[in-house]
């Protein structure tokens, strides 16, 4: 089995990093510009509260934190011959499986101003030039987030904001994602690759309309009254395009509200209307049952789907049924998961094997220069050598 070739000029690599503990993706753009999307480490208190659901085993092992292993992965697959640095780090939203969980044993940063877990630990191990989240610079959407201190999510958010304050106090960039903007996240050498763009689709309940940089506030400004709200609908959403190839990632936005929830809990439908068709997408909300509705599948029509999972409830059976259904869009579709609980496969049954091509490992999209074709590599997540164990494609971009 051929290993994943090292990144070379002109290629776009999108690595979905398997830690068994939350979401993280590392992007190397055609000119070598780098982007990290999330660096999560799930909250053990939450895991205990949802028993008998089971978390996945830590990958490659539990000797180090998820943030440490994410930084190790970045160092291995960053462009060779250059300083290892993240030009951008994008935090989709402030849940611990996306930013990391702070515990009393979490070590202090070298500067002593915050504790290390998830994104704060990665930032101490790999320099981040520009940190982007959904609420900078004021952190008042949908309420004053500085007041949201309850529980482990609140403690971890307070810690993240301490890192933000330190960065801003030392001249390091922290900015909010501007919905509708084209190339806020941009190449260092954009003139060399004019076919490459990143479009900001949504942030904090504000969604691009599809016209210029025009946006609409989809979640009403008075919808949230206090800190007892769900972060997921406020997630950052982006679309990466490289010539004919395109890729969607939407954090944890939901698309299937229950009967007691307001209309705006369905963020996927208005997002899908402006994203359009893509070649590859990540499952929203890890494939939980409140995500991946029919509208987003009809609109995006992905050939490749990546599930970033860490809990045995992921994916929901109805999500698998929708992904497998040709009523939403015709043609084949290949699904790759960074992990899968044996109990989940038993419960959902053989429909999974109709569409899933891989159930564990780092999932890497390798897009050829110009974006006409792409491949999928699965890398072993059980050790630090990260050898390729499977290869799929080439696929033809739309």
C-alpha positions in Angstrom: 0.0 0.0 0.0 1.5 3.3 -1.1 1.7 5.9 1.7 0.2 9.3 1.3 2.5 11.3 -0.9 4.0 14.4 0.7 2.2 17.6 -0.1 3.7 19.4 -3.1 3.0 22.7 -4.7 -0.4 23.0 -6.4 -2.1 20.2 -4.4 -4.9 20.8 -1.9 -4.9 18.4 1.1 -7.7 18.2 3.6 -6.9 15.9 6.6 -9.6 14.8 8.9 -7.7 13.9 12.1 -8.8 11.0 14.1 -8.3 11.4 17.9 -11.4 9.6 19.1 -12.2 12.6 21.2 -13.6 15.3 18.9 -13.3 17.1 15.6 -10.2 18.5 13.9 -9.2 19.0 10.3 -5.9 20.2 8.8 -5.9 21.9 5.4 -2.9 22.5 3.2 -3.8 24.8 0.4 -2.2 24.9 -3.1 0.5 27.4 -2.2 1.2 25.8 1.2 -1.0 28.1 3.3 -2.3 26.1 6.3 -5.6 26.1 8.1 -6.8 24.1 11.2 -10.5 23.7 11.6 -11.2 22.9 15.3 -9.2 21.0 17.9 -11.6 19.2 20.2 -11.4 17.0 23.2 -14.7 15.8 24.6 -15.9 16.5 28.1 -15.8 13.4 30.3 -18.7 14.8 32.4 -20.9 15.0 29.4 -19.8 11.5 28.4 -20.8 10.2 31.8 -24.2 11.9 31.5 -25.1 10.1 28.3 -24.2 6.6 29.4 -24.7 3.9 28.2 -23.5 5.7 25.1 -19.8 5.0 24.7 -17.0 7.3 23.6 -14.4 6.0 21.2 -11.0 4.9 22.3 -8.4 7.6 22.3 -6.2 7.6 19.1 -3.4 6.8 18.8 -3.6 6.3 22.6 -4.3 8.0 25.8 -0.7 8.8 26.8 -1.2 12.3 25.6 -4.1 14.7 25.1 -5.9 15.3 21.8 -4.3 18.7 21.4 -0.8 17.1 21.6 -1.7 14.5 19.0 -3.2 17.1 16.7 0.0 19.1 16.9 2.0 15.9 16.2 -0.1 15.3 13.1 0.4 18.8 11.9 4.1 18.6 12.3 4.2 15.3 10.3 2.1 16.5 7.3 2.9 20.3 7.1 4.7 21.4 3.9 8.2 20.2 4.0 11.1 22.6 4.1 9.1 25.4 5.7 8.6 26.4 9.3 5.7 24.5 10.9 3.0 27.1 11.4 -0.7 27.5 11.1 -1.6 30.5 9.0 -5.2 30.2 10.2 -7.1 28.3 12.9 -10.8 28.3 12.6 -13.0 27.5 15.6 -16.4 26.6 14.4 -18.1 27.0 17.8 -17.4 26.8 21.5 -18.3 23.2 22.4 -15.6 21.2 24.1 -15.4 18.5 21.4 -14.4 21.4 19.1 -12.2 23.6 21.4 -11.1 21.2 24.1 -12.1 20.5 27.7 -10.4 22.2 30.6 -10.0 20.1 33.8 -8.3 20.9 37.1 -5.3 18.8 35.9 -4.9 20.7 32.6 -1.4 22.2 32.6 -0.9 25.9 32.4 0.4 27.4 29.2 4.1 28.5 29.1 2.9 32.1 29.6 0.8 31.2 32.6 -2.4 32.9 31.4 -4.6 29.9 30.4 -4.7 26.1 30.6 -3.9 23.7 27.8 -6.5 21.6 26.1 -7.6 21.3 22.5 -7.1 24.6 20.6 -5.2 26.3 23.4 -2.7 23.4 23.5 -2.3 23.3 19.8 -1.6 27.1 19.9 1.2 26.5 22.4 2.7 23.8 20.2 2.3 25.2 16.7 2.2 29.0 16.2 -1.1 30.3 14.9 -0.9 33.5 12.9 -4.6 34.3 12.7 -7.2 32.8 15.0 -10.8 33.0 13.7 -14.0 32.2 15.6 -17.7 33.0 15.5 -17.8 35.8 18.0 -14.7 37.9 18.0 -13.9 40.7 18.8 -16.7 41.4 21.3 -18.1 38.0 22.1 -21.6 39.3 22.5 -23.5 36.9 20.1 -26.1 35.8 20.9 -25.4 37.1 24.5 -22.4 38.3 26.4 -20.3 35.1 26.3 -18.1 36.3 29.1 -21.0 35.7 31.5 -21.5 32.1 30.3 -19.3 30.3 32.8 -21.4 27.4 34.0 -20.4 23.8 33.5 -17.4 22.4 31.7 -18.4 24.1 28.4 -18.5 27.4 30.3 -15.1 26.8 32.0 -13.5 25.8 28.7 -15.0 28.9 27.0 -13.6 31.1 29.8 -10.2 29.5 29.3 -10.4 30.1 25.5 -11.3 33.7 26.1 -8.3 34.0 28.4 -6.2 32.8 25.4 -7.9 35.4 23.2 -7.2 38.2 25.6 -3.5 37.1 25.9 -3.2 37.0 22.1 -4.8 40.4 21.6 -2.6 41.9 24.3 0.5 40.7 22.5 -0.4 41.7 19.0 -1.6 38.3 17.8 -4.6 38.3 15.4 -8.0 37.1 16.6 -10.9 37.9 14.3 -14.5 36.9 13.8 -15.6 35.0 10.6 -17.4 37.4 8.4 -20.4 35.6 6.8 -20.6 36.1 3.1 -17.0 37.1 2.7 -14.9 35.6 -0.1 -11.3 34.8 0.8 -11.2 36.2 4.3 -9.2 33.0 4.6 -7.0 33.4 1.6 -3.8 32.1 0.0 -0.5 33.8 0.7 0.0 33.8 -3.1 -3.5 34.1 -4.5 -2.3 35.3 -8.0 -0.7 31.9 -8.5 -3.9 29.9 -8.0 -6.8 32.2 -9.1 -9.2 29.2 -9.2 -8.9 28.7 -5.4 -11.3 30.4 -3.0 -12.9 30.0 0.4 -16.4 31.4 0.9 -17.7 32.1 4.3 -21.3 30.8 4.4 -22.6 31.3 7.9 -21.6 32.5 11.3 -23.5 33.1 14.6 -26.8 32.6 12.8 -26.1 35.0 10.0 -26.1 33.4 6.5 -24.9 34.4 3.1 -27.7 35.1 0.6 -25.7 33.9 -2.4 -25.5 37.5 -3.8 -22.2 39.3 -3.6 -21.4 39.5 0.1 -25.0 40.1 1.1 -26.2 38.3 4.3 -29.4 37.7 6.3 -29.8 37.3 10.0 -31.6 34.0 10.1 -31.6 33.4 13.9 -33.7 36.3 15.3 -31.6 38.7 17.4 -33.9 38.2 20.4 -34.1 34.4 20.1 -31.7 33.8 22.9 -32.2 35.5 26.3 -29.4 34.1 28.5 -26.5 31.6 28.6 -28.8 28.6 28.5 -28.7 28.2 24.7 -27.3 25.6 22.3 -24.1 26.7 20.5 -24.6 24.4 17.5 -26.9 26.6 15.3 -24.3 29.4 15.7 -21.5 27.4 14.1 -19.2 28.8 11.4 -19.7 27.3 8.0 -17.3 27.5 5.0 -17.0 26.2 1.4 -13.6 25.6 -0.1 -13.3 25.6 -3.9 -10.4 24.7 -6.1 -11.4 24.9 -9.7 -14.2 22.4 -10.3 -13.6 20.8 -6.9 -15.6 22.0 -3.8 -15.8 21.0 -0.2 -18.2 21.9 2.6 -17.8 21.9 6.3 -20.4 23.2 8.7 -19.4 22.5 12.3 -22.4 21.3 14.3 -25.3 23.1 12.6 -28.6 21.2 12.9 -31.2 20.6 10.3 -33.9 18.5 11.9 -35.6 20.4 14.8 -38.1 18.5 16.9 -41.7 19.6 17.4 -40.9 21.9 20.3 -38.1 23.9 18.7 -38.3 27.1 16.6 -37.9 27.2 12.8 -34.3 28.5 13.0 -33.1 25.3 14.5 -33.0 24.2 10.9 -29.9 26.0 9.8 -29.0 23.4 7.1 -31.9 24.2 4.7 -31.0 27.9 4.2 -27.3 27.1 4.2 -27.8 24.4 1.6 -29.6 26.8 -0.7 -26.5 28.9 -1.1 -23.8 26.3 -0.9 -25.0 24.3 -4.0 -23.4 21.1 -5.2 -20.1 19.9 -3.8 -17.7 17.0 -4.3 -17.1 16.3 -0.7 -18.7 17.3 2.6 -18.3 16.6 6.3 -21.4 15.5 8.1 -22.9 18.3 10.2 -22.9 17.6 14.0 -20.8 14.3 13.6 -23.8 12.7 11.9 -26.1 13.0 15.0 -29.8 12.5 14.3 -30.6 16.2 14.3 -28.4 16.8 11.3 -28.0 16.0 7.6 -31.6 16.7 6.5 -33.0 16.0 3.0 -32.5 19.6 1.9 -28.7 19.6 2.4 -28.4 16.3 0.7 -30.5 17.4 -2.3 -28.5 20.6 -2.7 -25.0 19.4 -2.0 -25.2 16.0 -3.7 -21.8 14.9 -2.4 -19.8 12.1 -4.0 -17.7 11.8 -0.8 -18.9 12.3 2.7 -16.7 12.4 5.8 -18.0 11.7 9.3 -15.9 13.0 12.2 -17.2 11.1 15.1 -16.4 10.2 18.7 -19.5 8.8 20.4 -21.6 5.6 19.8 -24.7 7.7 18.9 -22.9 8.9 15.8 -24.3 8.5 13.2 -28.1 8.3 13.9 -29.8 5.6 11.9 -32.1 8.1 10.1 -29.0 10.0 9.0 -27.6 6.8 7.4 -30.9 6.1 5.7 -31.0 9.6 4.3 -27.4 9.4 3.0 -28.1 6.0 1.4 -31.4 7.1 -0.3 -31.3 7.9 -4.0 -34.5 9.8 -3.5 -32.5 12.8 -2.4 -29.9 12.6 -5.3 -28.9 9.9 -7.8 -25.6 8.2 -8.2 -23.0 6.7 -6.0 -21.7 8.1 -2.7 -18.8 7.0 -0.6 -18.8 7.6 3.2 -15.7 7.6 5.3 -15.7 7.8 9.1 -12.8 8.6 11.4 -14.3 6.1 13.9 -17.3 3.8 14.4 -18.6 2.0 17.5 -19.2 -1.7 17.0 -22.6 -1.2 18.8 -23.6 1.4 16.2 -22.9 -0.9 13.2 -24.8 -3.8 14.9 -27.8 -1.5 15.7 -28.0 0.1 12.2 -27.2 -3.0 10.2 -26.1 -3.8 6.7 -27.4 -0.5 5.1 -24.2 1.0 6.4 -22.0 -1.3 4.3 -23.8 -0.1 1.2 -22.3 3.4 1.5 -19.5 3.3 4.1 -16.1 2.5 2.6 -14.0 3.0 5.8 -15.0 3.0 9.5 -11.8 4.2 11.1 -8.6 6.2 10.6 -7.5 9.6 9.5 -9.4 10.6 6.3 -7.4 12.6 3.8 -8.7 14.3 0.6 -5.9 14.8 -1.9 -7.0 17.2 -4.7 -4.9 17.4 -7.8 -3.6 20.8 -9.0 -6.4 22.7 -10.6 -9.1 20.6 -8.8 -10.1 18.3 -11.7 -9.6 15.0 -9.8 -9.2 14.0 -6.2 -8.5 10.9 -4.1 -9.2 9.6 -0.6 -6.5 8.1 1.6 -7.2 6.4 4.9 -4.3 6.6 7.4 -3.8 4.3 10.3 -4.8 6.2 13.5 -3.4 3.6 16.0 0.2 4.8 15.9 2.3 7.8 15.1 3.6 6.5 11.8 0.2 7.1 10.2 0.8 4.8 7.2 -1.9 4.6 4.5 -4.1 1.6 4.9 -6.6 2.2 2.1 -6.9 4.4 -1.0 -10.0 5.3 -3.1 -10.3 7.1 -6.4 -9.4 9.0 -8.4 -12.8 10.7 -8.5 -13.7 13.3 -11.1 -14.7 16.7 -9.7 -18.1 18.1 -10.7 
